[in-house]
Amino acid sequence: MAAALTRPAGILAMAVAMASPASSGRSQSVDYAGFEQLFGEPVTTSATGKPQRISEVPANMEIITADQIRQSGADNIPDILQFVAGISVRRYGFAAADVGIRGYNETSNPRLLVLLNGQQVYLDDLGRTQWYTLPVTLEEIRQIEIVKGPNTALFGFNAVSGVINIITYDPSQESVNTATLRTGTQGYTSLSAIGTGRIAEVGGVRVAADGFRAQEFSAIGVAPGDLPFRAAPERGSVSLDARFQATPDVQVFLSGAAVDTRIWEATSSPYYGTDFERTTWLRAGLAADTAAGLVNLSIYRNELLYVYSGASEWENINDTVTVLQASDLVKLNADHTIRIGLDFRDNAATSAAVLAGRVGYEVFSGSAMWDWQLTPALSLTNAIRYDHFVLNQSGTLIPDVGFPSSAYNRRTINQPSFNSGLVWKATDRDAIRLLAARGLQLPSIYDLGLQDRQGPDSAYAGWLYLGNPGVSAASIDNVELDWDRTLPKLNSTVRAAVFAQRTDNILINPYETTPITDGAVIAGLAEQRALAANVGSSTAFGAEIGLRGHSASGFRWNANYSFISIHDHLSVNQNGLYSPQDFQHGTPTHAVVLTGGYTTGQWEFDAQAKWQSQFLDYSANPVNATLTPVTVANYMLADVRVGYRVTDNITLALSAQQFNRSHLMVSAGPPIEQRVFLSLTIHL
């Protein structure tokens, strides 16, 4: 089957089979390139489990292709994402970036689900994404799928404001053999190498390794107490991806990676320090085409060894997540496809420094999806999911924390979520989507079980940061109307969306909470307690519109505009400024992106620019442990790339990031610096 799918006839047969009665959707391996050639637009299987054109997906999804990744000139994923409508990126250092979808961005942003071929790669201690720990190199990526809005029922655990799903090349179908060397300003040097071994008709294995070193941006505006803990960023990574056809109807897969990083960044406090992180990722599973449908089984394990060193404190944590997943996709007839899924998640974190032992939880989840083709032009997809969350804790609690051990070991959370999408192919050129969803943000390890008492040598002696086993899950409700229209004369597509959203029971972690002074004195120090909490609600209304296209003569273009207005109803900062949770003022209202490029012969020329309006961010005030508001003025950044294909196997590229300004303030952190680097890529 895998071999057949590499030919156009096999692709067409598969497309027909997906629309025919009694087909189980035989799609262990998907030939994305073939489908794109057949349909003339990017294809995904992520939303419903079956191949779909992006215009047919029952969600607001954009896809960044491998060509667009190369043409961006970027050397990291956040710099690629920042030119997508509705996405905001804040940088707090050379390798410190936070990504948000449709507002609500912050340091250690917990509202975004990030997946690599369906495997979670965000970190569960704070529910954050450390982008430079992701076990993937840019040259391995086939496409990056950006899904906007809550999608818990379709994509799984904690898909709150959106999903970033990174799809790599399938080694059983495609060989990627490259080496890339980059060098440039800030003392930057990086090297990556990828090799693929394939066994015809059976499968393949891809091995990749990469690493970089650089100098940190200048520490303009950084508190003097944070400077001794400042370190240069670096990364080293090795990964493996293997996929084999065990029988004509069964494909098995195995992947694994190990990544070491050192990154100087702002924490959620937001104090600066250096993170040392070692992450390991393992996954195994199979996809079987059976009489009962397309059955997928997988198990993966993510492990984080984390050490933070900063002026405010030192902490370490070992967090291990094990996830078992099973699903069955069945095409009942030409009009009805269903998918049933079961997930089990076990998350266990240990730390003597900040957890006083072990804190963990188990989540049992069941989901169901029904995709109904009402007419040839109209489809309805409904998905539901139910999560049963059970907290557990062991170890010696800090005395007088206010919660007995039983509060940690009897706590459960039971919450439903749903996604519903009506897709109408109004004409050959117009697709309209009406979407409704309810997503969930379940509490993180720190939200529930933090036990962090600052000692007498700390600048915050007497402070006690506590998780709260009584916090509830945050829920996000969203309604949305999207419109896609193709413009054949311009070889372009217009995409527009309007949405309204409400978040209830907004969660804040203990480091972002107003402290409570209860008069207690511990070891001669007046105690102040900062407790994780649900702090109210927030509503958002927004719109996005964009135009993307290309010409046969080699030109390509993209222009988009996004607008969002947020109104908070929060109970924080009533007695002093301690929490950076101010989404109403902390989200840029307007953003405009313009990109263009031209390919002629062996040359590629690309430029992209982004302007966004001002917003409010916060820096730490070490004098009184409060926050200082910082207005980040509206700004424009611009990147350019020139690529030259020396031979069919060798490409040189010169990239200049933020070439319009030597220093640019994009957050309350130090200004980011202009970067220039040269890349040499060899394809074997």
C-alpha positions as CSV (number, residue, x, y, z in Angstrom):
1,M,0.0,0.0,0.0
2,A,2.8,2.4,0.9
3,A,4.4,1.9,-2.5
4,A,1.2,2.4,-4.3
5,L,0.7,5.8,-2.7
6,T,3.8,7.2,-4.2
7,R,2.2,7.2,-7.7
8,P,-0.5,9.6,-8.9
9,A,-2.8,6.7,-9.7
10,G,-2.5,5.4,-6.2
11,I,-3.1,8.9,-4.7
12,L,-6.3,9.2,-6.8
13,A,-7.4,5.7,-5.8
14,M,-6.9,6.6,-2.2
15,A,-8.9,9.8,-2.5
16,V,-11.7,7.9,-4.2
17,A,-11.6,5.2,-1.5
18,M,-12.0,7.8,1.2
19,A,-15.2,8.9,-0.4
20,S,-16.6,5.5,-1.1
21,P,-18.9,3.3,1.0
22,A,-17.4,0.7,3.4
23,S,-13.9,2.0,3.2
24,S,-12.0,2.1,6.5
25,G,-9.7,4.9,5.4
26,R,-6.6,2.9,4.7
27,S,-4.0,5.6,5.4
28,Q,-1.2,4.4,7.6
29,S,1.1,6.5,5.4
30,V,-0.1,9.7,3.7
31,D,1.6,11.0,0.6
32,Y,1.2,14.7,1.4
33,A,3.1,15.8,-1.7
34,G,0.9,13.7,-4.0
35,F,-2.3,15.0,-2.4
36,E,-1.2,18.6,-2.7
37,Q,-0.4,18.0,-6.4
38,L,-3.8,16.4,-6.9
39,F,-5.9,19.0,-5.0
40,G,-3.8,22.1,-5.5
41,E,-3.7,23.0,-1.8
42,P,-2.1,21.7,1.4
43,V,-3.6,18.5,2.9
44,T,-3.9,17.4,6.5
45,T,-5.1,14.4,8.5
46,S,-4.8,16.0,11.9
47,A,-8.3,17.2,12.6
48,T,-10.5,14.2,11.7
49,G,-7.9,11.4,11.0
50,K,-8.6,11.3,7.3
51,P,-6.9,13.2,4.5
52,Q,-8.6,16.6,3.9
53,R,-7.9,19.7,1.9
54,I,-7.3,22.6,4.2
55,S,-10.4,24.3,2.9
56,E,-12.5,21.3,4.1
57,V,-11.1,21.0,7.6
58,P,-13.7,21.7,10.3
59,A,-11.4,24.1,12.1
60,N,-9.5,27.3,11.3
61,M,-6.2,25.9,10.1
62,E,-3.2,27.4,8.3
63,I,-0.3,25.3,6.9
64,I,3.2,26.5,6.5
65,T,5.0,24.3,3.9
66,A,8.6,23.2,3.8
67,D,9.2,25.7,0.9
68,Q,7.8,28.5,3.0
69,I,10.0,27.5,6.0
70,R,13.1,27.6,3.8
71,Q,12.1,30.9,2.1
72,S,11.5,32.6,5.5
73,G,15.3,32.5,6.2
74,A,14.5,31.7,9.9
75,D,16.6,29.3,11.9
76,N,13.9,28.6,14.6
77,I,10.1,27.9,14.7
78,P,8.9,31.0,16.6
79,D,10.5,33.3,14.0
80,I,8.6,31.4,11.3
81,L,5.3,31.6,13.2
82,Q,5.3,35.3,13.9
83,F,4.3,36.1,10.3
84,V,1.0,34.1,10.6
85,A,-2.2,36.1,11.1
86,G,-3.3,35.9,14.7
87,I,0.0,34.7,16.2
88,S,2.1,36.8,18.5
89,V,5.7,36.1,19.5
90,R,7.5,37.7,22.4
91,R,11.2,37.4,22.8
92,Y,13.0,37.8,26.1
93,G,16.4,36.7,24.9
94,F,18.3,35.0,22.0
95,A,16.6,31.7,22.6
96,A,13.7,32.7,24.9
97,A,10.4,33.0,23.0
98,D,6.7,32.7,23.9
99,V,4.1,32.1,21.3
100,G,0.4,32.9,21.6
101,I,-2.6,32.4,19.3
102,R,-5.3,35.1,19.3
103,G,-3.9,37.0,22.2
104,Y,-3.4,35.9,25.8
105,N,0.4,35.5,25.4
106,E,2.6,35.7,28.4
107,T,5.9,34.2,29.7
108,S,5.7,30.4,30.0
109,N,2.4,30.6,28.1
110,P,0.2,27.6,29.2
111,R,-2.6,28.0,26.6
112,L,-1.0,26.4,23.6
113,L,-0.8,22.7,22.6
114,V,2.3,21.9,20.6
115,L,2.6,18.5,18.9
116,L,5.2,16.7,16.9
117,N,3.6,14.1,14.6
118,G,0.8,14.0,17.2
119,Q,3.1,13.6,20.2
120,Q,2.9,16.3,22.9
121,V,6.1,18.3,23.1
122,Y,5.2,21.1,25.5
123,L,6.3,20.7,29.1
124,D,3.9,19.8,31.9
125,D,5.5,21.5,34.9
126,L,3.9,24.9,34.0
127,G,2.1,23.7,30.8
128,R,4.7,25.8,28.8
129,T,6.5,25.3,25.6
130,Q,10.3,25.7,25.6
131,W,10.7,26.1,21.8
132,Y,14.4,25.4,21.7
133,T,13.9,22.0,23.4
134,L,11.7,20.6,20.6
135,P,13.3,17.4,19.2
136,V,13.2,18.4,15.5
137,T,15.3,20.3,13.0
138,L,13.8,22.6,10.4
139,E,15.0,20.5,7.5
140,E,13.0,17.5,8.8
141,I,9.7,19.4,8.8
142,R,7.2,18.8,5.9
143,Q,4.7,21.3,7.2
144,I,3.6,23.2,10.3
145,E,-0.1,23.2,11.0
146,I,-1.5,26.1,13.0
147,V,-5.0,25.5,14.4
148,K,-6.7,28.6,15.9
149,G,-9.2,28.5,18.7
150,P,-10.0,25.8,21.3
151,N,-9.7,22.3,19.9
152,T,-9.6,20.0,22.8
153,A,-12.1,17.5,21.5
154,L,-10.4,17.2,18.1
155,F,-6.7,17.4,19.1
156,G,-6.6,16.4,22.8
157,F,-5.3,17.4,26.1
158,N,-5.0,21.2,26.8
159,A,-5.6,22.5,23.2
160,V,-6.8,25.8,24.7
161,S,-6.1,28.8,22.5
162,G,-4.9,26.7,19.6
163,V,-2.6,24.0,18.4
164,I,0.8,23.9,16.6
165,N,1.2,20.5,15.0
166,I,4.6,19.9,13.4
167,I,4.6,17.2,10.7
168,T,7.9,15.7,9.6
169,Y,8.8,13.8,6.4
170,D,7.8,10.1,6.5
171,P,11.1,8.1,6.2
172,S,9.1,5.2,4.7
173,Q,8.3,7.3,1.7
174,E,10.7,10.2,1.5
175,S,14.5,10.4,2.0
176,V,15.9,13.5,3.6
177,N,19.7,13.6,3.5
178,T,21.0,17.1,4.3
179,A,23.7,18.9,6.3
180,T,23.3,22.6,7.1
181,L,25.9,24.9,8.6
182,R,24.9,28.4,9.8
183,T,27.2,31.1,11.1
184,G,26.7,34.8,11.8
185,T,26.5,37.6,14.3
186,Q,26.1,37.2,18.1
187,G,28.9,34.5,17.8
188,Y,26.3,32.2,16.3
189,T,27.2,28.8,14.9
190,S,24.8,25.9,14.3
191,L,25.2,22.6,12.5
192,S,22.5,20.0,11.7
193,A,22.8,16.7,9.8
194,I,20.0,14.4,8.7
195,G,20.3,10.9,7.1
196,T,17.6,8.6,5.9
197,G,17.9,4.8,5.2
198,R,15.1,3.3,3.2
199,I,14.1,-0.3,2.5
200,A,11.9,-0.4,-0.6
201,E,8.3,-1.6,0.0
202,V,9.1,-2.0,3.7
203,G,10.0,1.2,5.5
204,G,12.7,3.6,6.5
205,V,14.7,5.2,9.3
206,R,15.7,8.8,9.7
207,V,18.5,10.0,12.1
208,A,19.1,13.6,12.8
209,A,21.5,15.6,15.0
210,D,21.9,19.3,15.6
211,G,23.3,21.9,17.9
212,F,24.1,25.6,18.2
213,R,26.0,28.1,20.3
214,A,25.6,31.9,20.5
215,Q,26.2,34.9,22.6
216,E,23.2,36.3,24.5
217,F,21.7,39.7,23.5
218,S,23.1,42.6,25.5
219,A,21.5,42.9,28.9
220,I,20.0,46.3,28.5
221,G,17.5,47.0,31.2
222,V,18.1,43.8,33.2
223,A,18.2,44.1,36.9
224,P,21.8,44.0,38.3
225,G,20.9,41.1,40.5
226,D,20.0,38.9,37.5
227,L,23.3,39.5,35.6
228,P,25.5,37.0,37.5
229,F,23.1,34.3,36.4
230,R,23.2,35.2,32.7
231,A,24.6,32.5,30.4
232,A,25.1,32.1,26.7
233,P,22.5,29.9,25.0
234,E,23.3,26.5,23.5
235,R,21.6,23.3,22.4
236,G,22.5,19.8,21.4
237,S,20.0,17.2,20.0
238,V,19.8,13.8,18.5
239,S,16.7,12.0,17.2
240,L,15.4,8.9,15.3
241,D,12.2,8.3,13.4
242,A,11.5,4.8,12.0
243,R,8.4,3.5,10.2
244,F,7.9,0.1,8.7
245,Q,5.2,-1.8,6.9
246,A,4.9,-5.0,9.1
247,T,2.2,-6.4,6.8
248,P,0.3,-4.9,3.9
249,D,-2.3,-3.7,6.4
250,V,-0.1,-2.8,9.5
251,Q,2.5,-0.1,9.8
252,V,4.6,0.2,13.0
253,F,6.6,3.3,14.1
254,L,9.2,4.2,16.6
255,S,10.7,7.6,17.4
256,G,13.0,8.9,20.1
257,A,15.1,12.0,20.9
258,A,17.3,13.5,23.5
259,V,17.9,17.3,23.7
260,D,20.1,19.4,26.0
261,T,19.6,23.1,26.3
262,R,20.9,26.1,28.2
263,I,18.7,29.2,27.9
264,W,18.7,32.5,29.7
265,E,15.1,33.6,30.0
266,A,12.3,35.3,31.9
267,T,10.3,33.1,34.2
268,S,6.6,33.7,34.8
269,S,7.5,35.9,37.8
270,P,9.1,37.5,35.5
271,Y,12.6,37.2,36.9
272,Y,15.6,36.2,34.8
273,G,17.7,33.2,35.2
274,T,19.3,30.3,33.3
275,D,17.3,27.2,32.5
276,F,19.3,23.9,32.1
277,E,16.9,21.4,30.5
278,R,17.5,17.8,29.4
279,T,14.5,16.3,27.6
280,T,14.0,12.8,26.3
281,W,11.2,11.7,24.1
282,L,10.2,8.1,23.2
283,R,7.2,6.9,21.2
284,A,6.0,3.6,19.6
285,G,2.9,2.5,18.0
286,L,1.1,1.0,15.1
287,A,-1.7,1.8,12.6
288,A,-3.7,-1.2,11.3
289,D,-6.3,-1.3,8.5
290,T,-8.8,-3.8,9.9
291,A,-12.3,-4.9,9.1
292,A,-13.4,-2.8,12.1
293,G,-11.7,0.4,10.8
294,L,-8.3,2.1,10.9
295,V,-7.0,1.3,14.3
296,N,-4.2,3.4,15.8
297,L,-2.3,2.5,19.0
298,S,0.5,4.4,20.5
299,I,2.4,5.0,23.7
300,Y,4.9,7.8,24.4
301,R,7.0,9.0,27.3
302,N,8.4,12.5,27.8
303,E,11.0,13.2,30.5
304,L,12.2,16.6,31.7
305,L,15.2,17.2,33.9
306,Y,15.1,20.9,34.7
307,V,17.3,23.2,36.8
308,Y,16.7,26.9,37.1
309,S,19.4,29.2,38.5
310,G,18.5,32.9,39.2
311,A,18.7,35.7,41.7
312,S,15.2,35.0,43.0
313,E,15.8,31.3,43.6
314,W,17.2,28.0,42.6
315,E,15.0,25.1,41.7
316,N,15.1,21.7,40.1
317,I,12.4,19.3,38.9
318,N,12.1,15.9,37.2
319,D,8.9,15.6,35.3
320,T,7.8,12.4,33.5
321,V,4.7,12.1,31.3
322,T,3.5,8.7,30.0
323,V,0.6,8.7,27.5
324,L,-1.3,5.8,26.0
325,Q,-3.6,6.5,23.1
326,A,-6.0,4.3,21.1
327,S,-8.4,5.3,18.3
328,D,-10.5,3.7,15.6
329,L,-11.5,5.5,12.5
330,V,-14.4,3.9,10.6
331,K,-16.0,5.0,7.4
332,L,-19.6,3.6,7.7
333,N,-20.6,4.6,4.2
334,A,-20.2,7.4,1.7
335,D,-21.6,10.0,4.1
336,H,-20.6,9.0,7.6
337,T,-17.2,8.6,9.3
338,I,-16.7,8.1,13.0
339,R,-13.7,8.0,15.2
340,I,-13.6,6.7,18.8
341,G,-10.6,7.5,21.0
342,L,-9.3,6.6,24.5
343,D,-6.4,8.3,26.2
344,F,-4.6,7.6,29.5
345,R,-2.1,10.1,30.9
346,D,0.2,9.8,33.9
347,N,2.2,12.8,34.9
348,A,4.6,12.6,37.8
349,A,7.0,15.3,39.0
350,T,9.5,15.2,41.8
351,S,11.5,18.0,43.4
352,A,12.8,18.5,46.9
353,A,13.3,22.2,46.2
354,V,9.8,23.2,45.0
355,L,7.4,20.3,45.4
356,A,8.4,18.9,48.8
357,G,8.3,15.4,47.3
358,R,6.2,14.1,44.4
359,V,3.1,15.6,42.8
360,G,1.3,13.9,39.9
361,Y,-2.0,13.3,38.2
362,E,-3.7,10.8,36.1
363,V,-6.2,11.7,33.3
364,F,-8.6,9.2,31.8
365,S,-10.2,10.5,28.6
366,G,-12.7,9.3,26.1
367,S,-13.6,11.0,22.8
368,A,-15.9,10.5,19.8
369,M,-16.1,12.3,16.4
370,W,-18.8,12.0,13.8
371,D,-18.1,13.4,10.3
372,W,-21.3,13.6,8.3
373,Q,-21.4,14.6,4.6
374,L,-24.9,16.0,4.5
375,T,-24.7,16.9,0.8
376,P,-21.9,17.0,-1.7
377,A,-21.3,20.6,-0.7
378,L,-22.1,20.5,3.0
379,S,-20.5,18.6,5.9
380,L,-20.9,18.6,9.6
381,T,-18.3,17.4,12.1
382,N,-19.1,17.0,15.8
383,A,-16.6,15.9,18.4
384,I,-16.9,15.4,22.1
385,R,-14.3,14.6,24.8
386,Y,-14.6,13.9,28.5
387,D,-11.6,14.2,30.9
388,H,-11.5,12.6,34.4
389,F,-8.5,14.1,36.3
390,V,-7.2,12.6,39.5
391,L,-4.5,14.3,41.6
392,N,-1.9,12.6,43.8
393,Q,0.9,13.7,46.1
394,S,3.5,12.1,48.4
395,G,6.2,13.6,50.5
396,T,6.5,16.0,53.5
397,L,4.4,19.0,53.0
398,I,5.6,22.4,54.3
399,P,4.1,22.8,57.8
400,D,1.0,25.1,58.0
401,V,0.5,25.3,54.2
402,G,-3.2,25.3,54.7
403,F,-4.0,22.1,52.9
404,P,-3.8,18.6,54.4
405,S,-2.4,15.7,52.5
406,S,-5.9,14.4,51.8
407,A,-6.7,17.6,49.8
408,Y,-4.0,16.5,47.3
409,N,-5.0,12.9,47.1
410,R,-8.8,13.1,46.9
411,R,-9.0,15.9,44.3
412,T,-10.7,15.1,41.0
413,I,-11.8,17.2,38.0
414,N,-14.4,16.0,35.5
415,Q,-15.0,18.2,32.5
416,P,-16.4,17.8,29.0
417,S,-15.3,19.6,25.8
418,F,-16.6,19.7,22.3
419,N,-15.9,20.9,18.8
420,S,-18.5,21.4,16.1
421,G,-17.8,22.5,12.5
422,L,-20.2,23.1,9.6
423,V,-18.3,23.4,6.3
424,W,-20.2,24.6,3.2
425,K,-18.6,24.5,-0.2
426,A,-20.9,27.4,-1.4
427,T,-19.3,27.5,-4.9
428,D,-16.3,26.1,-6.7
429,R,-14.4,29.1,-5.3
430,D,-16.0,29.7,-1.9
431,A,-15.8,27.7,1.4
432,I,-17.6,28.8,4.5
433,R,-17.0,27.4,8.0
434,L,-19.2,27.9,11.0
435,L,-17.4,26.7,14.2
436,A,-18.3,26.4,17.8
437,A,-16.1,24.9,20.5
438,R,-15.5,24.5,24.2
439,G,-11.9,23.8,25.3
440,L,-10.2,23.1,28.6
441,Q,-7.0,24.2,30.3
442,L,-6.4,21.7,33.1
443,P,-4.2,22.9,36.1
444,S,-0.4,22.3,35.8
445,I,1.9,20.6,38.3
446,Y,2.9,24.1,39.7
447,D,-0.8,25.2,39.9
448,L,-1.7,22.2,42.0
449,G,1.3,21.2,44.1
450,L,4.0,23.9,44.3
451,Q,5.7,24.0,47.8
452,D,8.3,26.7,47.5
453,R,9.4,28.5,50.6
454,Q,12.0,31.2,50.2
455,G,14.9,30.9,52.7
456,P,16.6,33.6,54.7
457,D,19.3,34.1,52.1
458,S,16.7,34.9,49.4
459,A,15.6,38.4,48.4
460,Y,12.1,37.2,49.2
461,A,12.8,35.6,52.6
462,G,9.6,34.6,54.3
463,W,7.6,34.3,51.0
464,L,5.7,31.0,50.5
465,Y,4.6,30.1,47.0
466,L,1.9,27.4,47.0
467,G,0.0,25.3,44.6
468,N,-3.7,25.0,45.3
469,P,-5.4,21.5,44.9
470,G,-8.7,23.2,44.9
471,V,-8.3,25.2,41.6
472,S,-10.7,24.4,38.8
473,A,-10.0,23.9,35.1
474,A,-10.3,27.0,32.9
475,S,-12.9,26.7,30.1
476,I,-12.8,28.5,26.8
477,D,-15.9,28.9,24.6
478,N,-15.5,30.1,21.0
479,V,-17.8,30.7,18.1
480,E,-16.4,31.6,14.7
481,L,-17.3,32.2,11.0
482,D,-14.6,31.7,8.4
483,W,-14.6,32.3,4.6
484,D,-12.1,31.1,2.0
485,R,-12.3,32.3,-1.6
486,T,-10.0,31.3,-4.4
487,L,-9.1,34.0,-7.0
488,P,-8.0,32.0,-10.1
489,K,-7.0,35.1,-12.2
490,L,-4.6,36.0,-9.4
491,N,-3.7,32.5,-8.5
492,S,-4.5,33.5,-4.9
493,T,-6.7,32.7,-1.9
494,V,-8.4,35.1,0.4
495,R,-9.0,33.8,4.0
496,A,-11.2,35.7,6.5
497,A,-12.4,34.9,10.0
498,V,-14.4,36.6,12.7
499,F,-14.6,35.1,16.2
500,A,-15.9,35.7,19.7
501,Q,-14.4,33.9,22.8
502,R,-14.9,33.7,26.5
503,T,-12.6,32.2,29.1
504,D,-13.9,31.4,32.5
505,N,-12.0,30.4,35.7
506,I,-8.8,31.9,34.4
507,L,-5.8,30.1,36.1
508,I,-2.8,31.9,37.5
509,N,0.2,30.1,38.9
510,P,1.6,30.9,42.4
511,Y,4.4,33.1,41.1
512,E,1.8,35.4,39.5
513,T,-0.5,35.9,42.6
514,T,-1.1,38.7,45.0
515,P,0.5,37.5,48.3
516,I,-1.6,37.2,51.5
517,T,-0.1,38.4,54.8
518,D,-1.8,36.5,57.6
519,G,0.5,37.7,60.5
520,A,2.3,34.4,60.8
521,V,6.0,34.5,61.7
522,I,8.2,31.6,60.6
523,A,11.8,31.4,61.7
524,G,11.6,35.1,62.6
525,L,10.3,36.1,59.2
526,A,6.9,37.6,58.4
527,E,5.3,35.1,56.1
528,Q,3.6,36.0,52.9
529,R,1.7,33.4,51.0
530,A,1.1,33.4,47.2
531,L,-1.4,30.8,46.1
532,A,-2.5,29.6,42.7
533,A,-6.1,30.6,42.0
534,N,-8.9,31.0,39.6
535,V,-9.2,34.8,39.1
536,G,-12.2,35.5,36.9
537,S,-13.1,35.7,33.2
538,S,-12.1,37.4,30.0
539,T,-13.9,37.9,26.7
540,A,-12.4,38.5,23.2
541,F,-13.6,39.5,19.8
542,G,-11.4,39.4,16.8
543,A,-11.1,39.3,13.0
544,E,-8.4,38.2,10.5
545,I,-8.1,38.5,6.8
546,G,-5.3,37.5,4.4
547,L,-4.4,37.1,0.8
548,R,-1.8,34.5,-0.3
549,G,-0.7,33.5,-3.8
550,H,2.0,32.9,-6.4
551,S,2.5,33.3,-10.1
552,A,3.9,31.0,-12.8
553,S,6.7,33.6,-13.4
554,G,8.1,33.0,-9.9
555,F,6.6,35.7,-7.7
556,R,4.8,34.9,-4.4
557,W,3.0,37.1,-2.0
558,N,1.2,37.1,1.3
559,A,-0.6,39.9,3.2
560,N,-2.7,39.6,6.3
561,Y,-4.3,41.8,9.0
562,S,-5.5,40.7,12.4
563,F,-7.5,42.5,15.0
564,I,-8.4,41.5,18.6
565,S,-10.2,43.3,21.4
566,I,-10.0,41.7,24.9
567,H,-11.9,42.7,28.0
568,D,-10.9,41.2,31.4
569,H,-13.0,40.7,34.5
570,L,-10.2,39.6,36.9
571,S,-9.7,39.8,40.7
572,V,-5.9,40.2,40.5
573,N,-3.8,43.2,41.6
574,Q,-6.3,44.6,44.0
575,N,-3.6,45.3,46.6
576,G,-0.5,46.0,44.6
577,L,0.8,45.0,41.2
578,Y,1.9,41.4,41.5
579,S,0.4,39.6,38.5
580,P,1.2,40.1,34.8
581,Q,-2.2,38.7,33.9
582,D,-3.6,41.7,32.1
583,F,-4.7,40.4,28.8
584,Q,-6.9,43.5,28.0
585,H,-3.8,45.8,27.9
586,G,-1.2,43.1,27.3
587,T,-2.4,42.1,23.8
588,P,-1.6,44.1,20.6
589,T,-4.9,45.1,19.1
590,H,-3.7,45.3,15.5
591,A,-1.1,43.5,13.4
592,V,-0.2,43.7,9.7
593,V,2.1,41.2,7.9
594,L,3.5,41.7,4.3
595,T,5.7,39.1,2.7
596,G,6.9,38.6,-0.9
597,G,9.4,36.6,-2.9
598,Y,10.7,35.9,-6.3
599,T,12.5,32.9,-7.7
600,T,14.5,33.1,-11.0
601,G,16.8,30.4,-12.1
602,Q,19.1,29.6,-9.3
603,W,18.2,32.6,-7.1
604,E,15.6,33.1,-4.5
605,F,14.7,36.5,-3.0
606,D,12.4,36.9,0.0
607,A,11.3,39.7,2.3
608,Q,8.8,39.8,5.1
609,A,7.7,42.5,7.5
610,K,5.4,42.7,10.5
611,W,3.9,45.8,12.2
612,Q,1.9,45.5,15.4
613,S,0.4,48.0,17.8
614,Q,1.5,48.7,21.3
615,F,0.8,46.6,24.4
616,L,1.6,46.4,28.1
617,D,4.2,44.0,29.5
618,Y,5.8,43.7,32.9
619,S,9.2,43.6,34.4
620,A,10.1,42.5,37.9
621,N,10.8,45.1,40.6
622,P,13.3,43.4,43.0
623,V,13.0,46.2,45.5
624,N,9.5,45.4,46.8
625,A,8.7,42.1,44.9
626,T,6.1,43.8,42.7
627,L,5.9,44.3,39.0
628,T,6.6,47.4,36.9
629,P,4.4,48.0,33.9
630,V,6.3,48.5,30.6
631,T,4.7,49.9,27.5
632,V,6.0,48.2,24.4
633,A,5.4,50.7,21.7
634,N,4.1,49.7,18.2
635,Y,7.0,48.4,16.1
636,M,7.9,47.0,12.8
637,L,10.4,44.2,12.2
638,A,11.6,43.1,8.7
639,D,13.6,40.1,7.5
640,V,15.2,39.4,4.2
641,R,16.8,36.3,2.6
642,V,18.8,35.8,-0.5
643,G,19.3,32.2,-1.6
644,Y,21.5,30.8,-4.4
645,R,21.5,27.2,-5.6
646,V,25.2,26.6,-6.4
647,T,24.4,23.2,-7.8
648,D,21.5,20.8,-7.6
649,N,22.9,19.7,-4.2
650,I,24.3,22.8,-2.7
651,T,22.5,26.0,-1.6
652,L,23.9,29.2,0.0
653,A,21.6,31.7,1.7
654,L,22.2,35.0,3.5
655,S,19.6,36.0,6.0
656,A,19.2,39.3,7.8
657,Q,16.6,39.5,10.6
658,Q,15.3,42.8,11.8
659,F,17.5,44.5,9.3
660,N,15.6,47.8,9.7
661,R,16.7,48.3,13.4
662,S,19.9,47.4,15.3
663,H,17.9,47.0,18.5
664,L,14.1,46.5,18.9
665,M,12.0,46.3,22.0
666,V,9.4,43.5,21.5
667,S,8.7,42.8,25.2
668,A,9.7,44.1,28.7
669,G,12.9,42.1,28.4
670,P,16.1,43.3,26.8
671,P,15.8,44.6,23.2
672,I,16.4,42.0,20.6
673,E,19.3,42.6,18.2
674,Q,19.7,42.6,14.5
675,R,21.0,39.3,13.3
676,V,22.8,38.3,10.1
677,F,23.8,34.8,9.2
678,L,25.0,32.7,6.3
679,S,23.7,29.2,5.6
680,L,25.3,26.4,3.6
681,T,23.0,23.4,2.9
682,I,24.2,20.3,1.2
683,H,21.6,17.8,-0.1
684,L,22.9,14.2,-0.7
